[in-house]
Amino acid sequence: MLKVLSSSCLRGRFQATPSALPSNLRRHGTQLESPWSRVLGSLRGRKNPSLCQRLFFCSDSTDGSETVEAAAEAKRVEVEGEEADSKTSSAIVPTVARPEDYLTVLALPLPHRPLFPGFYMPIYVKDPKLLAALVESRKRQAPYAGAFLLKDEPGTDPSAASGSDADKNIYELKGKELFNRLNEVGTLAQITSIQGDQVVLIGHRRLRITELVSEDPLTVKVDHLKDKPYDKDDDVVKATSFEVISTLRDVLKTSSLWRDHVQTYTQHIGDFNYSRLADFGAAISGANKSQCQQVLEELDVYKRLKLTLELVKKEMEISKIQESIAKAIEEKISGEQRRYLLNEQLKAIKKELGLEADDKTALSAKFRERIEPNKDKCPPHVLQVIEEELTKLQLLEASSSEFNVTRNYLDWLTALPWGNYSDENFDVLRAQKILDEDHYGLTDVKERILEFIAVGKLRGTSQGKIICLSGPPGVGKTSIGRSIARALNRKFYRFSVGGLSDVAEIKGHRRTYIGAMPGKMVQCLKNVGTANPLVLIDEIDKLGRGHAGDPASAMLELLDPEQNANFLDHYLDVPIDLSKVLFVCTANVVEMIPNPLLDRMEVVSIAGYITDEKMHIARDYLEKTTREACGIKPEQVEVTDAALLALIESYCREAGVRNLQKQIEKIYRKIALQLVRKGALTEHPTAGDHVVVLDEAKIESVTDLGETEVGGETQVVADPADCSSNEMASDTTVEVDPTQKDLPVDQSRPVTDQHTDLQVSIESHKKKETDAGKAVEKVLIDASNLSDFVGKPVFHAERIYDRTPAGVVMGLAWTAMGGSTLYIETTLVEQSEGKGALHVTGQLGDVMKESTQIAHTVARAILLEKDPENTFFANSKLHLHVPAGATPKDGPSAGCTMITSLLSLALKKPVKKDIAMTGEVTLTGKILPIGGVKEKTIAARRSDVKTIIFPSANRRDFDELAPNVKDGLEVHFVDDYNQIFDVAFANEQHTEN
Ligand SMILES: Nc1ncnc2c1ncn2[C@@H]1O[C@H](COP(=O)(O)OP(=O)(O)OP(=O)(O)O)[C@@H](O)[C@H]1O
């Protein structure tokens, strides 16, 4: 029966590129594709697609008569074609002789695949003799030859890809050699066209070579093979064939390459035969040549179907893999593109549905939404600016820089808490409780804050004020600021102006600059979200001098209650009301604060703490917070008062408590380490274990139970359960001193206490019972073991002299770090008649140098008055020195001390024991007031001074001091130097001679 492939898709295929070629041809690379495409080209040239179709499936039978019928039908169709080509049609018209009459045929070697009956195959014929013979046979109207697949060369890998060098040599095979390489079973092939060395074949029926007839060209005798008879109605055969068909359909779903073949074939499923189905499956599968040859050789149709089924199943798997690979690659490549497209589509859809406005509208909506809740409280002029800017935003191009500037500006403008105040707390008692909770002492500051709250309560509103906390570092200026905010229920914001020299930091940059930002105050308001925060301006005394504008003046505008109700930030360009903001400034040296600023401030000075205050702060505040921070329980540690006192007096002699805090932290860190180490050791050892710890150097050996080697302690760990008993716990206190060589170890008693390699000696207590009834390790810190935790005292007493010799007097000084004591030393260099002079050292400033000159003159006058005979100053070259030489010193307040020192040398009389003095002296011996009375008093107490001489003008300052600062001091207030002379040199018996 003739099958004319009329599907339009086939027509399309033949007009397509080589990729549309049947897959079995395409798979074998260019060698096959090339002639195939040329043949296609020639056919296409004839503009007769129907002809091409016929060439593919010309018959469903291997029967010669059918072939004749097929050819006749082909011719009929061809004639019907508009552009029939007589030359081509003659090429496919079979000879008069029937195919089965061909018993001797020319043998055509097929390098890659066998030719299946009913299939079309273009090949190259390189052998000129063979080609000539083929041409000749066509001329003789006998265009048939035998096509046989070449066997693989012995030793080659059949799975190796074709197209290798070995393949190229097949064209050189000739005669016997070629004969031996041919598979026995092949196909009777009709030569449909010959163009150059390209020959197009159509397979007809199976052949088997029986003998070699001639070698050049190779001619063989053949038997025509017929399929073994089979029952067409056999269920198994049917089922197998149906499975082949359904697999082919599955492949069709995944592989478009096969679609045309399979569709065409299955369309004609009604009159197929099983044999051809098997051939079809094998032919179009991608199986290798030996597998295909196996199908060709199989004459049992059922078996052939089974073989084919295997091949197409495999093909299906391959096509699935191919599909997934293609999909993955496609996804990878087009992922980005697809996302972009989808995004665009999404945007378009949203816009269409009115779900999303464009960027500008969305932005405007965002800003409006932000300002909406505050609209009533927001000043009208600000609302007006916002409206104007929003209108401007709509008009600007979104990509323009101006747009960004406007957007940022609106962002800031709408983010500020216009008229948004936190509820103030005017409860004085609560505020006092909070202030006391956070800080010990600081009565002045606390009082001032409470006054402020009281006024606020009476007025119903609080007025922004500027409080300036001044004092040495570490006295709690910053931390009290935080407490005040808590007490007043205001938001807290801190910024430091130390070294600030750019006015823009305070007042912002103009919007026209790239990267312009508003000033600190606007940033503060945005940050805290309320318009009445407490703003702590740290280090205001260290405000820079400024290169562009004066930061001090900008601060003035910010802080002055008269001006700051309409503070104008350069960036915002709309006045902001800062009058509700409570400003607290901190400074170390009040004198360094620019005067106009200082004028507007209420200075509250914190002078520093005396030992007693430090003890309280350490015990009730620092220790508590540090212990909690280190995760140590109160019952695990005990720091004795003696230890704390030693720590304050020998390690932390500063005015504040920052260093003390550091030392306490150091102690607690070490304790934490010890506790953890002990915990680790006591957790792991079990009863009977030996644990040797302490100084590594001392450990020589570990012995068995009950033995102690010299230099090491062997301790037997008791059953941990025993430790919980009261009796045991109370018995196991061990004191270890690493410096002690042979420690007495009571080996009859189990010990759980272990010592770490910290190389410190501590008393480990296991006797304390917690509420839960468990024994706890307790670390005890006493004055004796303090150095194990904080090292040797770094700060030695300020007192150089236990008893000052003649010519040495203790003075009192004030520094930014607090008060301090200092000595004025004078010695005689040489004596020569009428050559009295004074040489000065100790990095003294100009004022202090002048003081020495004044002191020299005054001392000479007083000596003359007291002892007219004494010519000491007139004839002596003197040297006055103020230790420590590395520290620069200045100021007039050491005047009286210098006079006393000079007189003491002149009189060879030491001053009263434990006396210190301070006061500026005039040339006539009058004593002028000094500053820093509290600091100086505290410093004097630190140095164990018992008697202090202050100028009378400072009596008020001294009287204001807390009683605990004044307690036990003998204080003299003087107007004239003679009064000092009387106090300093009175009742002293130690005249040196
Ligand atoms: N009276 C006090 N009661 C409790 N703790 C205090 C007291 N004074 C200071 N402290 C603590 O001392 C530490 C240092 O204080 P802070 O940082 O406030 O010092 P400061 O005066 O601001 O120093 P600086 O001038 O260097 O900024 C803080 O942890 C603070 O809690």
PDBQT file of the ligand as one rigid body, heavy atoms in Angstrom, charges set to zero:
ROOT
HETATM    1  N1  LIG A1001      27.848  60.018  92.667  1.00  0.00    +0.000 N 
HETATM    2  C1  LIG A1001      27.900  58.922  91.945  1.00  0.00    +0.000 A 
HETATM    3  N2  LIG A1001      27.138  57.876  92.249  1.00  0.00    +0.000 NA
HETATM    4  C2  LIG A1001      27.181  56.773  91.528  1.00  0.00    +0.000 A 
HETATM    5  N3  LIG A1001      27.945  56.585  90.446  1.00  0.00    +0.000 NA
HETATM    6  C3  LIG A1001      28.714  57.596  90.067  1.00  0.00    +0.000 A 
HETATM    7  C4  LIG A1001      28.734  58.811  90.780  1.00  0.00    +0.000 A 
HETATM    8  N4  LIG A1001      29.592  59.656  90.184  1.00  0.00    +0.000 NA
HETATM    9  C5  LIG A1001      30.092  58.999  89.115  1.00  0.00    +0.000 A 
HETATM   10  N5  LIG A1001      29.567  57.759  89.029  1.00  0.00    +0.000 N 
HETATM   11  C6  LIG A1001      29.861  56.767  88.027  1.00  0.00    +0.000 C 
HETATM   12  O1  LIG A1001      31.141  57.034  87.489  1.00  0.00    +0.000 OA
HETATM   13  C7  LIG A1001      31.178  56.735  86.116  1.00  0.00    +0.000 C 
HETATM   14  C8  LIG A1001      31.767  57.894  85.310  1.00  0.00    +0.000 C 
HETATM   15  O2  LIG A1001      30.871  58.961  85.269  1.00  0.00    +0.000 OA
HETATM   16  P1  LIG A1001      30.670  59.926  84.005  1.00  0.00    +0.000 P 
HETATM   17  O3  LIG A1001      31.024  59.232  82.764  1.00  0.00    +0.000 OA
HETATM   18  O4  LIG A1001      29.312  60.485  84.116  1.00  0.00    +0.000 OA
HETATM   19  O5  LIG A1001      31.747  60.995  84.318  1.00  0.00    +0.000 OA
HETATM   20  P2  LIG A1001      31.910  62.441  83.686  1.00  0.00    +0.000 P 
HETATM   21  O6  LIG A1001      31.952  63.369  84.814  1.00  0.00    +0.000 OA
HETATM   22  O7  LIG A1001      30.896  62.689  82.670  1.00  0.00    +0.000 OA
HETATM   23  O8  LIG A1001      33.344  62.353  83.072  1.00  0.00    +0.000 OA
HETATM   24  P3  LIG A1001      33.926  63.159  81.796  1.00  0.00    +0.000 P 
HETATM   25  O9  LIG A1001      34.159  64.574  82.201  1.00  0.00    +0.000 OA
HETATM   26  O10 LIG A1001      35.222  62.466  81.529  1.00  0.00    +0.000 OA
HETATM   27  O11 LIG A1001      32.924  63.008  80.711  1.00  0.00    +0.000 OA
HETATM   28  C9  LIG A1001      29.741  56.444  85.711  1.00  0.00    +0.000 C 
HETATM   29  O12 LIG A1001      29.600  55.058  85.554  1.00  0.00    +0.000 OA
HETATM   30  C10 LIG A1001      28.914  56.908  86.870  1.00  0.00    +0.000 C 
HETATM   31  O13 LIG A1001      27.785  56.090  87.059  1.00  0.00    +0.000 OA
ENDROOT
TORSDOF 0
